[in-house]
Amino acid sequence: MSAFDTLRIADEGLGAHQTWMDAIGNNLANINTYKPTSQNAFQAQYPIFQSDPAGGVRIAGIAQSDPQGRLVSMPDNPLADANGYVRAPDEDIAAQMSSLIMAQRGYQASVSVTKSAQNVYQAAISIGQK
């Protein structure tokens, strides 16, 4: 592993965790998005991660939740059908928040690796200057 591989791998981790947090933020922002029963529900997004053969991680794709969502009785909602139902995303706020905590911790770990690598490289540069 070369000297800068650590920074590259940590950078890939930062990017992956940032994408994960962005997807969760979008999912949370739309958790109460209601649609008519004739339309698909909001589909939450879930990044799919894949290990990079050279080390690190990359995003292989984005999975989406079930477009059927769940039917919710809201007869007063202007989008409700004749039976008083609307379509809502089939998402759990507790699961989304748990995922957010994991994504934040992964991001923080990547930041720590980046800082540590920078400190090591800076120490190596200062040794070479003496």
C-alpha positions in Angstrom: 0.0 0.0 0.0 1.5 3.3 -1.0 1.6 6.3 1.2 -1.4 8.0 -0.4 -3.6 4.9 -0.5 -4.8 5.6 3.0 -6.0 9.0 2.0 -7.7 7.7 -1.2 -9.5 4.9 0.8 -10.6 7.3 3.5 -11.8 9.7 0.8 -13.9 7.0 -0.8 -15.3 6.2 2.6 -16.2 9.8 3.1 -18.0 10.0 -0.3 -19.9 6.7 0.4 -21.1 7.8 3.8 -22.0 11.2 2.5 -24.2 9.6 -0.2 -25.8 7.3 2.4 -26.6 10.3 4.6 -28.0 12.3 1.7 -30.3 9.4 0.8 -31.5 9.1 4.4 -32.1 12.8 4.5 -34.2 12.6 1.4 -36.1 9.5 2.8 -36.8 11.4 6.1 -37.9 14.5 4.3 -40.5 12.5 2.3 -41.6 10.1 5.1 -45.0 11.9 5.2 -45.5 12.3 1.5 -48.9 11.1 0.5 -50.1 10.3 -3.0 -53.4 9.2 -4.5 -54.0 5.4 -4.5 -53.7 5.5 -8.3 -50.0 6.5 -8.1 -46.9 4.9 -6.6 -45.8 5.9 -3.2 -42.6 7.8 -2.6 -39.7 5.3 -3.0 -37.0 5.5 -0.4 -33.5 5.2 -1.7 -30.8 2.9 -0.3 -27.2 3.0 -1.7 -25.6 -0.3 -2.5 -22.0 -0.4 -1.5 -19.3 -2.6 -3.2 -15.7 -3.1 -2.1 -13.2 -1.7 -4.5 -10.5 -4.3 -5.6 -7.8 -1.6 -5.1 -9.1 -1.0 -1.5 -11.9 1.3 -0.4 -15.6 1.3 -1.3 -17.7 2.5 -4.2 -21.4 2.8 -4.8 -22.6 0.0 -7.1 -26.2 1.3 -7.4 -29.2 2.7 -5.6 -32.0 0.4 -4.5 -35.5 1.7 -4.0 -38.3 0.7 -1.6 -41.6 -0.8 -2.7 -43.6 1.6 -4.9 -46.9 0.2 -3.5 -46.1 1.7 -0.1 -48.9 1.3 2.4 -52.5 2.5 2.3 -53.5 5.0 5.0 -57.0 6.0 6.0 -57.1 9.8 5.6 -60.7 10.7 4.5 -60.0 14.4 5.0 -57.0 14.4 2.7 -57.8 16.0 -0.7 -55.8 13.2 -2.4 -58.0 10.5 -0.8 -59.9 8.1 -3.0 -63.6 7.3 -2.7 -62.9 5.0 0.3 -60.8 7.6 2.1 -57.3 6.1 1.5 -54.1 7.6 0.3 -50.8 5.9 -0.5 -47.8 6.6 1.9 -44.2 5.3 1.8 -43.6 2.1 3.6 -40.8 3.6 5.8 -40.1 3.5 9.4 -38.7 6.6 10.9 -36.8 4.7 13.7 -35.0 2.5 11.1 -34.1 5.6 9.1 -32.7 7.3 12.2 -30.7 4.2 13.1 -29.3 4.1 9.6 -28.4 7.8 9.9 -26.5 7.2 13.1 -24.5 4.4 11.5 -23.8 6.6 8.4 -22.7 9.5 10.7 -20.3 7.2 12.7 -18.8 5.8 9.5 -18.3 9.3 8.2 -16.6 10.3 11.5 -14.3 7.3 11.3 -13.3 8.2 7.8 -12.5 11.8 8.9 -10.4 10.4 11.8 -8.4 8.2 9.4 -7.9 11.2 7.1 -6.6 13.4 10.0 -4.3 10.6 11.3 -2.9 10.1 7.8 -2.3 13.8 7.3 -0.5 14.0 10.7 1.7 11.1 9.7 2.5 12.6 6.3 3.2 16.0 7.9 5.6 14.4 10.4 7.4 12.6 7.6 7.8 15.9 5.7 9.1 17.6 8.8 11.7 14.8 9.3 12.8 15.2 5.8 13.3 19.0 6.2 15.6 18.6 9.2 
